[in-house]
Amino acid sequence: MSEVVTILVVEDEPDQRELICNILTVSGFNVLQADCVESAILTIKKSPIDVIFSDWKLAELSGIDLLNYCRKNIPEIGFVIATAYGTINHAVQALQQGADDYIPKPFKRQELLLTIDKALKAKNLRGQNKELSARLSEQNKLVGIVGKAPCMQKVYQRIDKVSATNATVLILGESGTGKELAARALHEKSDRKHEKFIAINCAAIAESIAEAELFGAEKGAFTGANTLKVGRFEAANNGTIFLDEIGELSPSLQAHLLRFLQEGTITRLGSNDEIKLDIRVIAATHRNLPKDVSKGDFREDLYYRLNVVPINMPPLRERQQDIAILADHFIAQHAKQYKCDAPSLSNELYRQLLDYHWPGNVRELSNRIERYVLLNDESELTQNFTTNLSSKERSDVPAFNMPEQGFCWQQFERDCLARTLTINQGNKTKAAKYLNMSYKAFLYRLEKFEIKS
């Protein structure tokens, strides 16, 4: 059984209002009525309405005033406005303001029902568009990338432009910036979205088994190979393979990967037969690959094969306006995950989040918010924040006179890091602790300035 349509008739002349209501009731509609704009708004707030049929001329306010209220507050609702005979300018204005149709007085029963049907179809179409937009928005949320900063808009634009292609993409950025999320977004927005997305951390694969793990191995190819092994590349056929931390790949595997990117084929360990594959390759790294190329640590030809389309994921400190948005997103996400109430953030907490430098980027923010949701303890969220140093911590900062002629900050930072390593006999864990810095942030800075232990 179809759902009954509810129509609100707004007419200040009682006889005319009763006539219209009777026609619509006999035609199977659920009819509500009002004699002025104020009464109509009260009815709208109390009951769900599908279509409003309103006269142009009412007591204090007009039907256009009611139309403007509806388009601002309930834009999906259907709206028909009745105008006096010959007032074509009123009809034009009504359509310009967003009415679905108009009907000049006097009108016949069939004309009334046709305008109602037109408004109802327009209302349903708007509802479908809204639902479709919501689904697309939810699909984007599933990808997991959140942010409105201009630098993130550039990332979205790049993803949109290249997602439908088979171009190889190299995603660059510090640890924790969301490189894998960008890779998944590329996959989800591509024609391969219904195929496999296989992520591989190149730094986590032992070199002794790496070739078999990635490209497969025939039975008997090495000791312990008792069965045929299908590699990750072969398993990803027709889909997408994501090579995270590509800079950690050994020279031997770099050669194998280069051949695949050139020829589109792989050879299992212990076999001479080539296997043709159709795979979209996405790679990512936090390393400076051009420097690695210049030092001979990474193949130049492979670098250019990977760097067809680069995407730079900005660090969180460069997208400060997204911090509050991300915090709210993670609170809702983790509260849903753990089926608990979502705690709120005070203005002071938001300020502290904005002031923090976030060496671990978005991953660190998610981790802190997750802990906050579970424990509901503000100190867990702001633990080790160094924006407001205590008097004791201030006393630990060495005296330093700023030279009048200025100095090179990067060289100063490099010297501080190098001297800290020397003081701690090359122990990176102790050196990071000495500088009150996270271990990952310390390693990143060592690599940035090419400091060897």
C-alpha positions, 0 to 999 in steps of 0.5 A: 500500500502506497504511503498517504501524501500530506498536503497543507492548504494555506488560504485565508478565505474560509470558503475557498479553503474548504473547497480546496481541502474537500477536492484534495481529501476526496482525491485521497490526500491527507489534508491539513489547513492554515489561514495565515503564514504564522499558523502554517509554520506552526503546523509545519513544525508539528507535522511532516508535510509533503506539499504546501498549496498556498495562496499568494495573498494572505493576511499579514504575510504573503505566500512568498514569505512562506515559500522563503521560510520553507526553502530555507528550513525544509528545502525538499518540501513541494510548494505550489502557489495560487495567484490572482488571474492576470498577475503573471509577474507574481507567477514569475516571482514565485518560480524564481523564489523556488516554487515548483508550480503556480496556478492562476485563479480560478482553477479547475479540479484537474488543474489543481491535482496536476500542480499537486502532482508536479510539486510532489514529483519535484519533492521526491526528486529533491529527496533522491538527490539528497539521499544520493549526496549523503551516500556519496558523502558516506562513501568519502568518509569510508575512504577516511580522508578528512579535512578542508584546508587548502593544502588538502583540497589540492590532494583531493583534486589530484586524487579525483583527476588520476583515480580513474586512470591506471597511472602509477602514483607516488605518495609522499609525506611524513609518517602518520599523514595518511598516505595509505588513506590516500592510496585507498581513496585512489582505489575506491574512486577507480574502476578497480574498486570492486577488486582487491586492494593489497597493501604491503609494508616494504620495510616489514618484509624479511629480505630472505623471503621478500621475492617469494612473498611479492612475486611467488615461488614454484614448489621446490624453489627453495628449502621449505617450499613444499607447495606453489606460493602465489605472491602478493602481486599475483593475488592483486591481479586486476586490482591495486597494490600499495607499496608502503615505505618503498624507499626500504626496498632492497636493490634486488627487489627494486630491479624486479619491481622495475621490470614489472612496471616496464613489462607488466609481467612477473616471474615466480621464484624457481620458474622461467615463465612470465605471468602477465598481470593487470595491476595499478601500482601505488607507492608511498614513502616518507624518505627523500627519494631524490637524495637516495637516488643521488647517494645510490641507495635507490634506482633512478630509473625506478624512481621515475617509473614510480613518480608518474603522478606525485601526491604530497600529503601535508603534515598536520602542522601545515593544516592547522584549521583541520585539527578541530575537524579531525578531533571531532571526527575521531571522537565520533569514530572511536565512540561508535567503535567502542559503543560509548558516549562521545566526550566533548572538548572544551575551548581550552582543549581545542586551543591546546590541540591547535598549539601542539606541533603534532610530530606524529601527525594525524595518526598521533591525533587519532591515537590521543583521541582514542585514549581520551574517548576510552578513559574520558581523562583530559590529561591523557589527551594532552600528555607531554604537550610542550606548549605550556612549559612548567617553571621546572621545564623552563629551567631545563632550557639552556641559556641562548643569546640570539645574535644580532646578525641572525643565524641559520636555524636549520644548521643550528637544529642539525648541530643540536641533533648531532651533539645530542647523539654524541652526548648519548654515545649514538643511542637514539632512544636516549637522545630522543628522550634527552630532547623530550622528543618522540622517537619517530620525530627524532628519527625523522629529523636525523634523516632530514639532516642526513645525520648518521649515528 
